[in-house]
Amino acid sequence: MPGSPSPFLESISRHMLAKRYSKRTIDTYLYWIRYFINFHKKRHPTDMGGAEVEQFLNFLAVDRKVSAATQGLALNALAFLYNRFLEKPMGNVGNFRRSSIQAKLPVVLTRSEVHRLLGELSGTPLLIASLLYGSGLRRIEVARLRVRDLDFDQLQLRIWFGKGFKHRITTLAPELVPTLQRHVLKVARLLEEDRTNPDYRGVWVPEAFARKYPAASQSLQWHYVFPSSVLSHEPGTANLRRHHVDESGLNKFIRRAAAQAGLSKEVTCHTLRHSFATHLLESGADIRTVQEQLGHQDVKTTEIYTHVLKRGARGVRSPLSDLGR
């Protein structure tokens, strides 16, 4: 929605920053909260409640015809507004009309297409794309990986505070271990260089952990696997730190590689995650295992990939194949 942020929305943004929400989540929640307020002719949320939330959700389903996932995202934003920020019960919202618009089937690459895509990449972009596909990571998850999350002995990655603030363990392809180990050495050299800067305050670590282990912010284990190319100040503070790579830039090199590989499909970072899940199921993996690897709360979310596998010749024999018999 157009217009400069109001003081109210700015206060929500500062609150979310203090709670370490990602920029993407902050922007998304502010969009829906602003939309909700404008829908109700700029009434303040403290003067509204469950009835107004239901009206808004009905509007999204009936008039905007949004998908169930989008409607759910709007509800999550408003639940945060009332329960976490205003600390005021939102009230009963169980009677709103659920959106019947289903999400589109995910775009999935064949193994050959993945091979062609990766063949157009090198260096750090290739390593990032290989983790997106090889471990089924979300874009923000690969950006937030820390050195301590790499478990070379057990061939696994530890994902902290994924979607829904859930932790999980996912697989690490053994083929990536030597490359990752060499990459970590580069990160270590970058850290040594940063330590020579008297203003450097290390990497951000959770506040409770930082109080208990003051040296953690300067340790290699807590630094990001894919650090930003520049130092920057932590939002709201004067602390000079090295953040992780900007997640918004990852799709750019993925799309560029897809074009260079001659792929006609719309390819993003999430396409590699979709392909990871589909190829696991193709190889005979149990759907519950795939659910755990992806970090889905509900197996129904994972079942979308079984629909992908049933498309065309994978699930149904074409009658054309029987002509002439």
Secondary structure, DSSP 8 states (H G I E B T S, - for coil): --S---HHHHHHHHHHHHTT--HHHHHHHHHHHHHHHHHTTT--GGG--HHHHHHHHHHHHHTS--BHHHHHHHHHHHHIIIIIIS-------TTS----B---------HHHHHHHHHT--HHHHHHHHHHHHH---HHHHHH-BGGGEETTTTEEEE-S-GGG--EEEE--GGGHHHHHHHHHHHHHHHHHHHTSTTB------HHHHHH-GGGGGSGGGSBSSB-SS-EE-TTS--EE--B--GGGHHHHHHHHHHHTT--S---HHHHHHHHHHHHHHTT--HHHHHHHHT-SSHHHHTHHHHHHTSGGGTS--GGGGTT-
